[in-house]
Amino acid sequence: MSGRLAIAVLVSGTGTNLQALLDTVHGREADVVAVASSTAEAQALARARASDIPCAVFPRSQYADREARDAALADWLAERGARLVVLAGYMELLSASFLARFPRAVINVHPSLLPAFPGLGAIEQALAYGVKLFGVTIHFVYECVDSGPVILQRALELPHAREREEVLRALRPLEHGLLTEAVRLYARGALRADPANPRRTIIDVPAQRGGDG
């Protein structure tokens, strides 16, 4: 074993956030030990296979209910030693029983400045509302949708944006940068709950060394 943080990544789509993790933290601060998808058509699976990472598909239709699907998924991730689960464009809800298997160890990337525009279609919601400030949030996952403590956020002004794909292209570099930063922070144990408010995430910044004189 390398001693690095073992992470699993859950995907449903193209996998650009997975690729960002593979390009930046994999084999350095962390090891991606498993990639699981909700659909066999996810392009992200090809990215995992290209990096020789074990991958599997857990379609909801093949299980009696979501609890059964999540139990099988959690077992598979645990067998591979995953200590942090990253939702990178995973388009399924996770049950409370799954989250209990990985307490405060599931994080998600969401394309809005939470608590604004939670859930599906966040960019479409923002465009319909007419906002000019968009953004990305990395947060811990709790049972309620997009309700967990915020880890990192970054905003971007797009005053003339009109289309979802236009906003998505602009936000993608923010997603990649914030997600990899959050994994690095988790790997070095720099994230903790605020004792005064467990919904807040405190980031411990290393102390600066003083000069010699």
C-alpha positions, 0 to 999 in steps of 0.5 A: 500500500502506498499510504496515500488517500484511496479515493473512489469516483462516481460518474455518469457522464463524460468524466472531465472531473475524473480526468482532472483528478487523474492528471493532478492528484492520482499517484501524488496526494491520492490514488484513485482506486475505483470508478463506478458509474450509474450507466455503462454508456458513461464516457468516464469509464473509458478514462478509468480503463485507460489509466488501469483503474478498476471500474464497474457499473451499478445501474438502478434498474438491476436492483430491487431498489436504491438501498440494494443498489447502494449496498452493492456499490458501497461493498464494492468500493469498500473492498477496494479500500476507498476512504473518500468518495468523490461524486464527479457528475454522478446523476443518482441520489445516494441513500442514507445507508450508503452515506453512513458507510462513508461518514463525512467522506463523500464530496460533490461538485455542484455547478452553482453557488450553494445554497442557490440553485440546488438539485438538477438543472442548476445552470438552467435555474440560474439562467432562468433567474437572470443571474450574472454571477455563476459559480462552483461549490464543492461540498460534503454530501448529506442525505438532503440534496446539496445540503452538506457543508461547503468546502470550497466555492468560487464565483465567475461573472458571466453577464452576457451568458444565455445558454447552458453549454456556454456557462458549463464551458466557463465553469469547467476549469473552476470545477477541475481546480476546486475539486482537485484542491478539495481532495488535496485538503482532505488527503492532508487532513486539513478539513474539519467541522467547526465545533460551533457550527457543524455545517461549517467546514474549517480549512486548517492552513499550515502555520508559516515559519518565522525567519531566523532573526 
